[in-house]
Amino acid sequence: MTARKDTLRLIHEAAEAANDSRAADIVALDVSDSTSVTEAFLIATGSSARQVIAIAENIEKRLYKVMGTHPLDREGVAEGLWILLDYGDFVIHVFDEKARDYYDLENLWGTSPRIELHLQHTQTVHSGEQDDSQENSENYDEDNDDFSDQEEEN
Protein backbone atom coordinates (compact mmCIF):
# COMPACT_ATOMS: atom_id res chain seq x y z
CA MET A 1 0.00 0.00 0.00
CA THR A 2 1.24 3.50 -0.75
CA ALA A 3 -0.04 6.88 0.31
CA ARG A 4 -3.00 8.11 -1.74
CA LYS A 5 -2.53 10.73 -4.45
CA ASP A 6 -4.52 13.38 -2.59
CA THR A 7 -2.33 12.85 0.51
CA LEU A 8 0.80 13.14 -1.61
CA ARG A 9 -0.49 16.34 -3.22
CA LEU A 10 -1.09 17.88 0.21
CA ILE A 11 2.34 16.74 1.44
CA HIS A 12 3.81 18.58 -1.55
CA GLU A 13 1.79 21.71 -0.70
CA ALA A 14 3.04 21.56 2.89
CA ALA A 15 6.62 21.03 1.72
CA GLU A 16 6.40 24.07 -0.55
CA ALA A 17 5.06 26.15 2.34
CA ALA A 18 7.89 24.95 4.59
CA ASN A 19 10.40 25.72 1.85
CA ASP A 20 8.92 29.21 1.41
CA SER A 21 9.57 29.75 5.13
CA ARG A 22 13.21 28.73 4.68
CA ALA A 23 12.85 25.40 6.47
CA ALA A 24 15.86 23.14 6.13
CA ASP A 25 16.19 19.42 5.49
CA ILE A 26 12.62 18.92 4.31
CA VAL A 27 11.88 15.20 4.04
CA ALA A 28 8.65 13.33 3.33
CA LEU A 29 8.12 9.68 4.20
CA ASP A 30 5.42 7.30 3.02
CA VAL A 31 4.62 5.44 6.25
CA SER A 32 1.47 3.75 4.97
CA ASP A 33 3.06 0.28 4.98
CA SER A 34 4.36 0.73 8.53
CA THR A 35 1.29 2.05 10.32
CA SER A 36 -2.46 2.26 9.87
CA VAL A 37 -2.66 5.54 11.80
CA THR A 38 -1.48 7.84 8.99
CA GLU A 39 -0.13 7.66 5.44
CA ALA A 40 2.75 10.12 5.36
CA PHE A 41 5.05 12.34 7.39
CA LEU A 42 6.60 15.64 6.41
CA ILE A 43 9.65 16.56 8.49
CA ALA A 44 11.31 19.98 8.42
CA THR A 45 13.80 21.93 10.53
CA GLY A 46 13.90 25.52 11.73
CA SER A 47 16.97 27.23 13.16
CA SER A 48 15.17 28.77 16.16
CA ALA A 49 11.91 28.44 18.09
CA ARG A 50 10.60 31.53 16.30
CA GLN A 51 11.35 30.02 12.89
CA VAL A 52 9.86 26.63 13.85
CA ILE A 53 6.63 28.41 14.78
CA ALA A 54 6.68 30.50 11.58
CA ILE A 55 7.21 27.39 9.42
CA ALA A 56 4.29 25.58 11.10
CA GLU A 57 2.04 28.63 10.76
CA ASN A 58 2.88 29.00 7.07
CA ILE A 59 2.12 25.32 6.47
CA GLU A 60 -1.22 25.68 8.29
CA LYS A 61 -2.16 28.75 6.23
CA ARG A 62 -1.27 27.04 2.93
CA LEU A 63 -3.17 23.87 3.77
CA TYR A 64 -6.17 25.87 4.97
CA LYS A 65 -6.28 27.59 1.56
CA VAL A 66 -6.06 24.23 -0.21
CA MET A 67 -8.15 22.04 2.13
CA GLY A 68 -10.36 24.56 3.90
CA THR A 69 -9.67 22.90 7.22
CA HIS A 70 -7.34 23.15 10.19
CA PRO A 71 -5.28 20.27 11.60
CA LEU A 72 -7.10 17.79 13.79
CA ASP A 73 -4.50 18.41 16.48
CA ARG A 74 -1.56 20.74 17.12
CA GLU A 75 1.17 20.02 19.65
CA GLY A 76 4.25 21.93 20.77
CA VAL A 77 3.31 25.38 19.47
CA ALA A 78 4.04 27.14 22.77
CA GLU A 79 7.58 25.74 23.01
CA GLY A 80 8.57 25.86 19.36
CA LEU A 81 10.99 22.93 19.68
CA TRP A 82 8.86 20.29 17.93
CA ILE A 83 5.53 21.24 16.43
CA LEU A 84 3.27 18.43 15.29
CA LEU A 85 0.36 19.17 12.97
CA ASP A 86 -1.94 16.15 12.62
CA TYR A 87 -4.13 16.20 9.52
CA GLY A 88 -5.25 12.58 9.90
CA ASP A 89 -3.98 11.16 6.62
CA PHE A 90 -0.62 12.87 7.11
CA VAL A 91 1.37 14.41 9.95
CA ILE A 92 3.71 17.40 9.78
CA HIS A 93 6.72 17.53 12.14
CA VAL A 94 8.62 20.82 12.39
CA PHE A 95 11.68 20.58 14.64
CA ASP A 96 14.46 22.79 15.85
CA GLU A 97 17.87 21.29 15.04
CA LYS A 98 18.54 19.67 18.45
CA ALA A 99 15.09 18.09 18.71
CA ARG A 100 15.33 16.72 15.19
CA ASP A 101 18.68 15.11 15.92
CA TYR A 102 17.41 13.73 19.23
CA TYR A 103 14.17 12.17 17.94
CA ASP A 104 15.68 11.13 14.59
CA LEU A 105 12.39 10.22 12.92
CA GLU A 106 14.09 9.37 9.63
CA ASN A 107 16.01 6.59 11.40
CA LEU A 108 13.01 5.48 13.46
CA TRP A 109 10.92 5.14 10.29
CA GLY A 110 13.96 4.09 8.21
CA THR A 111 12.17 1.37 6.27
CA SER A 112 9.60 3.85 4.96
CA PRO A 113 10.25 5.08 1.41
CA ARG A 114 10.91 8.75 0.86
CA ILE A 115 8.51 10.82 -1.19
CA GLU A 116 10.33 12.86 -3.82
CA LEU A 117 9.58 16.55 -3.30
CA HIS A 118 11.48 18.37 -6.10
CA LEU A 119 11.82 21.57 -4.06
CA GLN A 120 13.72 24.60 -5.31
CA HIS A 121 16.35 26.29 -3.12
CA THR A 122 16.24 23.90 -0.18
CA GLN A 123 18.51 24.46 2.80
CA THR A 124 20.48 21.90 4.75
CA VAL A 125 21.46 22.31 8.39
CA HIS A 126 20.59 18.90 9.80
CA SER A 127 23.69 17.05 10.96
CA GLY A 128 22.14 13.59 10.64
CA GLU A 129 22.95 11.53 7.58
CA GLN A 130 20.25 10.84 5.06
CA ASP A 131 20.08 7.66 3.03
CA ASP A 132 19.18 8.55 -0.54
CA SER A 133 19.42 4.94 -1.68
CA GLN A 134 15.85 4.15 -0.61
CA GLU A 135 13.36 3.92 -3.39
CA ASN A 136 10.70 6.62 -3.47
CA SER A 137 7.11 5.48 -3.46
CA GLU A 138 5.87 8.17 -5.81
CA ASN A 139 7.21 10.91 -8.07
CA TYR A 140 5.37 14.16 -8.55
CA ASP A 141 5.39 15.60 -12.03
CA GLU A 142 4.85 19.34 -11.49
CA ASP A 143 4.49 20.06 -15.21
CA ASN A 144 1.52 17.71 -15.49
CA ASP A 145 0.32 18.14 -11.86
CA ASP A 146 0.36 14.37 -11.70
CA PHE A 147 1.88 11.52 -9.73
CA SER A 148 3.42 8.51 -11.38
CA ASP A 149 5.00 5.37 -10.06
CA GLN A 150 8.77 5.53 -10.06
CA GLU A 151 10.46 2.88 -12.17
CA GLU A 152 13.56 1.36 -10.62
CA GLU A 153 16.41 1.19 -13.12
CA ASN A 154 18.82 -1.75 -12.92
C-alpha positions as CSV (number, residue, x, y, z in Angstrom):
1,M,0.0,0.0,0.0
2,T,1.2,3.5,-0.8
3,A,0.0,6.9,0.3
4,R,-3.0,8.1,-1.7
5,K,-2.5,10.7,-4.5
6,D,-4.5,13.4,-2.6
7,T,-2.3,12.8,0.5
8,L,0.8,13.1,-1.6
9,R,-0.5,16.3,-3.2
10,L,-1.1,17.9,0.2
11,I,2.3,16.7,1.4
12,H,3.8,18.6,-1.6
13,E,1.8,21.7,-0.7
14,A,3.0,21.6,2.9
15,A,6.6,21.0,1.7
16,E,6.4,24.1,-0.6
17,A,5.1,26.2,2.3
18,A,7.9,24.9,4.6
19,N,10.4,25.7,1.8
20,D,8.9,29.2,1.4
21,S,9.6,29.7,5.1
22,R,13.2,28.7,4.7
23,A,12.8,25.4,6.5
24,A,15.9,23.1,6.1
25,D,16.2,19.4,5.5
26,I,12.6,18.9,4.3
27,V,11.9,15.2,4.0
28,A,8.7,13.3,3.3
29,L,8.1,9.7,4.2
30,D,5.4,7.3,3.0
31,V,4.6,5.4,6.3
32,S,1.5,3.7,5.0
33,D,3.1,0.3,5.0
34,S,4.4,0.7,8.5
35,T,1.3,2.1,10.3
36,S,-2.5,2.3,9.9
37,V,-2.7,5.5,11.8
38,T,-1.5,7.8,9.0
39,E,-0.1,7.7,5.4
40,A,2.8,10.1,5.4
41,F,5.1,12.3,7.4
42,L,6.6,15.6,6.4
43,I,9.7,16.6,8.5
44,A,11.3,20.0,8.4
45,T,13.8,21.9,10.5
46,G,13.9,25.5,11.7
47,S,17.0,27.2,13.2
48,S,15.2,28.8,16.2
49,A,11.9,28.4,18.1
50,R,10.6,31.5,16.3
51,Q,11.4,30.0,12.9
52,V,9.9,26.6,13.8
53,I,6.6,28.4,14.8
54,A,6.7,30.5,11.6
55,I,7.2,27.4,9.4
56,A,4.3,25.6,11.1
57,E,2.0,28.6,10.8
58,N,2.9,29.0,7.1
59,I,2.1,25.3,6.5
60,E,-1.2,25.7,8.3
61,K,-2.2,28.7,6.2
62,R,-1.3,27.0,2.9
63,L,-3.2,23.9,3.8
64,Y,-6.2,25.9,5.0
65,K,-6.3,27.6,1.6
66,V,-6.1,24.2,-0.2
67,M,-8.1,22.0,2.1
68,G,-10.4,24.6,3.9
69,T,-9.7,22.9,7.2
70,H,-7.3,23.2,10.2
71,P,-5.3,20.3,11.6
72,L,-7.1,17.8,13.8
73,D,-4.5,18.4,16.5
74,R,-1.6,20.7,17.1
75,E,1.2,20.0,19.7
76,G,4.2,21.9,20.8
77,V,3.3,25.4,19.5
78,A,4.0,27.1,22.8
79,E,7.6,25.7,23.0
80,G,8.6,25.9,19.4
81,L,11.0,22.9,19.7
82,W,8.9,20.3,17.9
83,I,5.5,21.2,16.4
84,L,3.3,18.4,15.3
85,L,0.4,19.2,13.0
86,D,-1.9,16.2,12.6
87,Y,-4.1,16.2,9.5
88,G,-5.3,12.6,9.9
89,D,-4.0,11.2,6.6
90,F,-0.6,12.9,7.1
91,V,1.4,14.4,10.0
92,I,3.7,17.4,9.8
93,H,6.7,17.5,12.1
94,V,8.6,20.8,12.4
95,F,11.7,20.6,14.6
96,D,14.5,22.8,15.8
97,E,17.9,21.3,15.0
98,K,18.5,19.7,18.4
99,A,15.1,18.1,18.7
100,R,15.3,16.7,15.2
101,D,18.7,15.1,15.9
102,Y,17.4,13.7,19.2
103,Y,14.2,12.2,17.9
104,D,15.7,11.1,14.6
105,L,12.4,10.2,12.9
106,E,14.1,9.4,9.6
107,N,16.0,6.6,11.4
108,L,13.0,5.5,13.5
109,W,10.9,5.1,10.3
110,G,14.0,4.1,8.2
111,T,12.2,1.4,6.3
112,S,9.6,3.9,5.0
113,P,10.2,5.1,1.4
114,R,10.9,8.8,0.9
115,I,8.5,10.8,-1.2
116,E,10.3,12.9,-3.8
117,L,9.6,16.6,-3.3
118,H,11.5,18.4,-6.1
119,L,11.8,21.6,-4.1
120,Q,13.7,24.6,-5.3
121,H,16.3,26.3,-3.1
122,T,16.2,23.9,-0.2
123,Q,18.5,24.5,2.8
124,T,20.5,21.9,4.8
125,V,21.5,22.3,8.4
126,H,20.6,18.9,9.8
127,S,23.7,17.1,11.0
128,G,22.1,13.6,10.6
129,E,23.0,11.5,7.6
130,Q,20.2,10.8,5.1
131,D,20.1,7.7,3.0
132,D,19.2,8.6,-0.5
133,S,19.4,4.9,-1.7
134,Q,15.9,4.1,-0.6
135,E,13.4,3.9,-3.4
136,N,10.7,6.6,-3.5
137,S,7.1,5.5,-3.5
138,E,5.9,8.2,-5.8
139,N,7.2,10.9,-8.1
140,Y,5.4,14.2,-8.5
141,D,5.4,15.6,-12.0
142,E,4.8,19.3,-11.5
143,D,4.5,20.1,-15.2
144,N,1.5,17.7,-15.5
145,D,0.3,18.1,-11.9
146,D,0.4,14.4,-11.7
147,F,1.9,11.5,-9.7
148,S,3.4,8.5,-11.4
149,D,5.0,5.4,-10.1
150,Q,8.8,5.5,-10.1
151,E,10.5,2.9,-12.2
152,E,13.6,1.4,-10.6
153,E,16.4,1.2,-13.1
154,N,18.8,-1.8,-12.9
